[in-house]
C-alpha cells in the first residue's frame, strides 16, 4: 500500500503536493523537523521524541496545532494505511503562510510516513570517515530544516569517500551534521553537552553505557577526539556507528573499537525487543 501524509488536519497520499509557495519554511528557512521510527510496530521512545519536538517548537515560537494524544492517533492511522510492519515518521513544522513574508500567522504541520532508512549499514561494522568542518549550528537545541552546510559539502564528502562532517570551533567539538559524537579515552566515555542537538539515541546510549563505563557529559576538545582510542556517532539511522578516520587521521588503530561494538550490540538488543 502507498505511504500517506498528514497535513493540517487531512491525510492524503504522500505524492500529493501540500505546501503553498508563500510558506516561511520556503521563503525564510523558518521551520523545524523531527524523525523517528518503529521497532516491532511500536514508535521508539515516543515520549522523548515528542518532548524534543515540543521544545524545538517552543524555541522557534511556533504553537503546535495538535496535542501528543491527537498525534498518537494520527501516527496509528498512517502506520495502518501503509501496510508495512515498520515505518519511519518525519514531522515538519514551518512558520506557515505569511502575507508579509515575515510574520507567523498559523504554522503548517506535516507528518510523513516513510520507508525505513538505510544509512550505511556496512559502516556499523567497518566504521566511517568524517571530515573536520569549522562550524557550530545556530540554535543547536532545535532540529531545524537548515542543512545548508551538509548539502554544500556533499560533493566533497563523496570525493573523499567520507560519510559526514565533524563540526568543531575554537578547539571544541560539538556534533556531526545529523548525529551526536562520543569518544572513548580508555574506559572513559565522553560526549559533549554544548552546542548539540539532544539526540534520543544519544540518551539511550548514555543510559546503556553507564553500566560498564565511566561516562562524562561535558565539552570535549578537538584534540581529545583525534587522539581518542575510539570514536562513534549515534542517531536514529546510524544507531551506534564507529568513526575510524577523521580527515587524514585514523582513530586509534583505524578499526571499529571493542567498546564501541559492545555498545552497538547492546543497542541492537534493546531495539530488537522494543515493544515486546
C-alpha positions in Angstrom: 0.0 0.0 0.0 1.2 3.6 -0.7 2.5 5.8 2.1 0.4 8.7 3.2 1.0 12.0 4.9 -0.9 14.2 7.4 -1.2 17.9 6.6 -3.1 20.4 8.8 -5.9 18.0 9.6 -6.1 15.9 6.5 -4.5 12.6 5.4 -3.5 12.5 1.8 -1.3 10.4 -0.5 2.4 11.0 0.0 2.9 12.2 -3.5 0.2 14.9 -3.3 1.6 18.5 -3.1 0.6 20.2 0.1 2.6 23.4 0.6 1.9 26.8 -1.0 4.8 28.9 -2.2 4.5 31.6 0.5 5.4 29.3 3.4 8.0 30.7 5.7 9.8 27.4 5.6 10.4 28.0 1.9 10.8 31.8 1.9 12.9 32.2 5.0 14.0 28.7 6.0 11.9 29.0 9.2 11.0 25.5 10.1 11.9 22.5 12.2 11.5 18.8 11.9 12.0 15.5 13.7 12.4 11.9 12.6 11.9 8.6 14.3 10.9 5.1 13.5 9.1 2.0 14.8 10.6 -1.3 16.1 8.2 -4.2 16.3 5.5 -1.9 15.1 5.9 0.5 18.1 7.3 4.0 17.8 10.7 4.1 19.6 11.0 6.4 22.7 7.9 8.2 21.5 7.6 10.4 24.7 11.2 11.5 24.3 10.8 12.4 20.6 7.6 14.3 21.3 9.2 16.3 24.1 12.1 17.3 21.8 9.7 18.3 19.1 7.7 20.4 21.6 10.9 22.0 22.8 12.0 22.8 19.2 8.6 24.4 18.5 8.7 26.4 21.7 12.2 27.8 20.9 11.1 28.8 17.5 7.9 30.3 19.0 5.7 28.1 16.8 2.4 26.9 18.5 1.7 23.2 18.0 -1.7 22.6 16.3 -2.1 19.1 17.8 -1.6 17.5 21.2 0.5 14.5 21.9 -2.6 12.3 22.2 -4.0 13.6 18.9 -0.7 12.9 17.2 -0.6 9.3 18.5 -3.9 8.7 16.7 -2.5 10.2 13.5 0.6 8.1 13.7 -1.5 4.9 14.2 -3.7 5.8 11.2 -0.7 6.5 9.0 1.1 3.3 10.1 -2.0 1.2 9.4 -2.6 2.7 6.0 1.0 2.0 5.0 0.5 -1.8 5.3 4.1 -2.0 6.4 5.3 -3.7 9.6 7.8 -1.0 10.3 7.8 2.7 9.2 9.6 5.9 9.8 7.8 9.2 10.6 9.0 12.7 9.7 7.5 15.7 11.4 7.8 19.1 9.7 6.6 22.3 11.4 7.0 25.5 9.4 6.2 29.2 10.0 3.2 28.8 7.7 1.8 31.2 5.1 2.9 34.8 5.7 1.3 37.5 3.7 4.2 39.9 4.5 6.8 37.1 4.2 7.9 37.7 7.8 5.3 37.2 10.5 4.0 33.8 11.6 0.2 33.6 11.4 -0.5 29.9 11.6 2.2 27.2 11.4 1.9 24.3 9.0 2.3 20.8 10.3 3.3 17.9 8.1 3.7 14.3 9.2 5.1 12.0 6.6 5.2 8.2 6.6 8.4 6.9 5.0 10.2 3.6 4.3 12.9 2.7 6.8 16.2 4.5 6.1 19.3 2.7 5.0 22.1 4.8 6.4 25.3 2.9 5.5 24.7 -0.4 7.4 28.1 -1.6 6.4 29.6 1.4 8.3 28.3 -0.1 11.6 30.8 -2.9 11.2 33.8 -1.2 9.4 33.3 2.3 10.6 33.1 5.6 8.7 35.3 8.5 7.8 34.3 12.1 8.7 35.7 15.4 7.6 36.5 18.1 10.2 34.5 21.3 9.5 34.7 24.5 11.4 31.1 25.4 12.3 28.6 25.5 15.1 24.9 25.3 14.3 22.6 28.2 15.2 20.1 27.2 17.8 21.6 23.8 18.2 18.8 22.6 20.5 16.4 23.0 17.6 16.2 20.4 14.9 15.8 23.0 12.2 15.4 22.2 8.5 18.6 24.1 7.7 21.2 21.6 6.4 23.0 24.0 4.1 26.5 23.0 5.1 25.8 19.3 4.6 24.4 19.9 1.2 27.1 22.4 0.3 29.8 19.9 1.2 28.0 16.8 -0.3 30.2 16.6 -3.4 33.4 17.0 -1.3 32.2 14.3 1.1 31.7 12.0 -1.9 35.1 12.9 -3.4 36.9 12.0 -0.2 34.7 8.9 0.5 33.6 10.4 3.7 30.2 9.9 5.4 29.7 13.1 7.3 31.1 16.4 8.6 32.5 16.8 12.1 31.6 20.2 13.5 34.2 21.9 15.6 35.0 25.5 16.5 37.6 27.2 18.8 39.1 23.9 19.7 35.9 22.3 20.8 33.9 19.5 19.0 30.1 19.6 19.0 28.4 17.0 16.7 28.1 15.7 13.2 25.6 17.2 10.7 22.9 14.6 11.7 24.2 12.8 14.7 25.9 13.1 18.1 29.5 12.2 18.8 31.1 10.1 21.6 34.8 9.4 22.3 36.4 6.7 24.4 39.6 7.6 26.3 40.4 4.2 27.7 37.2 3.1 29.5 36.0 6.7 30.0 33.3 7.7 27.6 32.9 11.4 26.8 30.1 13.2 24.9 29.5 16.9 24.6 26.7 18.8 26.3 27.3 22.1 24.5 26.2 23.3 21.0 24.4 20.0 20.3 21.0 18.6 19.5 19.9 16.4 22.4 19.7 13.2 20.4 17.3 10.4 21.6 19.7 7.7 20.5 22.4 9.6 22.4 20.3 9.5 25.5 19.7 5.7 25.2 23.4 5.0 24.6 24.4 7.1 27.7 21.9 5.0 29.7 23.4 1.8 28.4 27.0 2.9 28.8 26.7 3.8 32.5 26.5 0.1 33.4 30.0 -0.6 32.1 31.9 2.6 31.7 32.6 5.9 33.4 30.6 8.5 31.4 31.4 12.2 31.3 29.0 14.6 29.7 30.9 17.8 29.2 32.6 19.9 26.5 35.1 17.8 24.5 38.1 19.2 22.7 39.1 18.5 19.1 42.5 17.3 20.4 40.7 14.7 22.7 38.7 13.4 19.8 41.6 13.0 17.3 43.7 11.3 20.0 40.9 9.1 21.4 41.1 5.4 21.5 37.6 5.0 19.9 35.1 7.4 18.5 31.5 6.7 17.4 28.4 8.6 16.4 24.7 7.9 17.2 21.4 8.7 15.6 18.0 7.2 14.6 19.5 6.0 11.3 23.1 5.3 12.3 22.4 3.6 15.6 25.9 3.2 17.1 28.3 3.7 14.2 32.1 3.7 14.7 34.2 6.6 13.3 37.5 5.2 12.2 39.0 8.2 10.4 38.8 12.0 10.9 40.2 13.8 7.8 43.5 12.1 7.2 43.9 10.8 10.7 43.0 7.3 11.8 41.1 6.9 15.1 43.0 4.6 17.3 44.1 1.6 15.2 41.8 2.7 12.4 39.2 -0.1 13.1 35.9 -0.2 15.0 36.8 -0.5 18.7 35.7 -3.2 21.0 34.0 -0.8 23.4 32.0 0.8 20.6 31.0 -2.6 19.2 29.9 -3.6 22.8 27.5 -0.6 23.0 26.4 -1.3 19.4 25.3 -4.8 20.3 23.6 -3.6 23.5 21.6 -1.0 21.4 20.7 -3.6 18.8 19.4 -6.0 21.5 17.4 -3.2 23.0 15.6 -2.3 19.8 15.1 -6.0 18.9 12.9 -6.4 22.0 11.3 -2.9 21.9 7.6 -3.0 22.4 7.5 -6.8 23.2 
